[in-house]
Amino acid sequence: MKICLISMEYPPENAWTGIGTYTYNMSHALVGLGHEVHVFALALKSERVYPDGKVTVHRIKLTRPPVSVFTDPVGCILYSQKISSKIVKSALNFDVIEAPEWRAEGFASSFYFRRSLITRLHMPLFLLNKLSSKELTPADKIVNFLEMRQTVQSVGVTSSTMALKKIVCKHWRIDESQVTVIPNGLNIEKLRASATKSLIGSDYIVYVGQLEPRKGVHILAMALPLVFEKFKNLKVVFIGFDTLYNNISMKEFILKINAKHQKNLVFTGFVPEETKLSLIKNSKFVVLPSLWEAFGYTCLESMALGKAVIATKNSGFEEIIEDGHSGFLVEPGSHSALAKEILDCLLSEDKVQGAEKNAAKRVNAFDAKTVAQSLLKYYKKSLEERK
């Protein structure tokens, strides 16, 4: 098959969210199965076409500032239009074109390539704003409409989790039978080879993600004083960019809540991928207290590295972690429940070690090659239905 993946993000030039990770893993897994794959991504540097292994990458330069794609509907439409134009000019005649719903990157393609376009649900703007406790602005409402129109005009729709599928289908009034759940995948072998020794030692737990409310990091901050009372030498490592929270930075909030234990807190900010994976691998366990999560790449990465993860119920985490077996789930938004689970894991090495072994086995279901095979079956089914 000749496959096109549209994704604004593609590592290493730009990889801000899980969409970039998904696109990289799937494109390489699909070419590994013998198919031709082209990725159309945003160019932060020069516009060019180049090989990344066996994947062909087409970098698209905007005439408007790149930020316009994130901040206004006109920027979204113009970018989607330029992508479609580049695909037409390539004359590659793709069997399948896949695009994320995020910022309606495939909006124009849903008209030009209506019989070829498959939309992949990652995180619609309405849901991101809801999780961030933000109202949709007039511009946001237009972008939401563009995302929805692209999705309903596609020949097929996939979602990484059932949790995401249900929310989107309800909000956009889409029949759930029209959306197929295919999980995200990881190159587990490559990921494990990237993690090396940590420079911090081993007496620490780790949080990975932006320091923002929707990731529940403020809940973790409120749980930590209870933890530090019993484990005075424990360190907590926060990996990720800082953001504002109640008119101060989230880092300041965490330090304020834990004023007596500031020496126990380590803030790394953004770190290279290998450093992040090494910090995860050499930690006691990982804490991901998101208020809601569509999928959770960090959870999957941590499990692939053989780490136990404490995450939250009622979201995509439940479709990765088997609670009490390959990890642990607590009620979202409850700092007391989170503190209790952290303390239980610190007090019981056997409990954590059991979860680590099961996590390493569980994650095999999300290997990129396995997921790519499911994706190919879906592509072929879509082709047959069109015929």
Steps between C-alpha positions, in 0.01 A plus 500: 500500500597863447423683823506869591510616862424867560647629825616849588745334740775261399818442706761623542422840345174536688337259745287692747235238580416134458387561142863531392593186691209308345587613148866411535431155645225409254679626189811294577296194603298516177809522276643213703204293383584577137281802423587840353445781750521878457463747787388859433614713796556863595843645420650717772814533287506461123237346273640174366445130427741251655525135607481402866605140469244357259240766584478801265444828686351806327560815706253781425594863565225751574493852360333612823672456839467135624325626815201595282419131461444480875325831562241566229262311269635670187847365579353150539317519167799640310730234641258218415462649152876510446533136610235393248670702228835332573340155491337579163828631356687190621283292260554200728139375488483374857277207590446644848549845651486524880479830688446597864183687591713744706482849350328349195821423312302282261206740451582590138592137429152393612375674183787422260552138610166413653520135393852459639508700825496330840492723806687396815357632828771626737361793703235735355521864603167492686629221723838664562329823606260310725787322675681834538184666640492746209196623311501473121566841346318595177815401308517171692140423405587537132802270540278250682261511203788443256623201703151355511433552127831336406412201717145442374607548137772236526459152355611359836575608856730338758562572868781399734259404781135424564499780760588761236262348246200524734559864592555615140207304360267644763617858454502492118195271475682229307375142504752300704491222240674743260814520717749213538732478802863426411751579777815704460820302469865518604824363362566318827836355403639838394357673807661255742837541329479880543482493881831498686615573854355793695717769659261553790527162671207270564323640808244705306163483330424687180224708343512558123294759315441870479451658841136586438166436676355254246798273568409502870843617612339734757330194650839331529638815666228481768563128554874532556505651854329181623763293319799701625385460861589130478771506234713800584781420254283417201542723196230580246617587149274716281578470128326753276441863413360734765166681446288756685262395776288748699716794382829337606707230338408142584857447620453782753174341615666161551785661696255701710288197590818310590686789667648273767625248246634706211831313510306187404374652175688491169376693194672410174291698253517362148763228453609298194313176439785274613535695826127475565496125440806450719342693787187286468690170482702567814215633715310304766178549302312759293206718606261636233205663682319647196143616554423324170719353229406399146774238481822561691823445307712561810311222677577262215865606486540449874345152485724412205797588721367261763372762742186493709270798434251667731240667276131595516168331435224592253719577199729342241732375775243229581553354151874466558540417871332200661441646846689314773669275245708700249470831682278694738204734447359757742209743488593811302515824699544330840832590660428277800439192279814581304709541816371168635593314181846658486562405863373144441743461209790643700424264788456188287784412263335167417186680384699728271724224366196288412348791309829561321515144367139510387541845343791378288275220366188712461676758284569243226141547383596857406813420299506716186517201264192342657307827489611566141355165394164597652520836324571332166199270539287808559646679197435197278147465631437866417635446149270201447197693622579785257518253212 
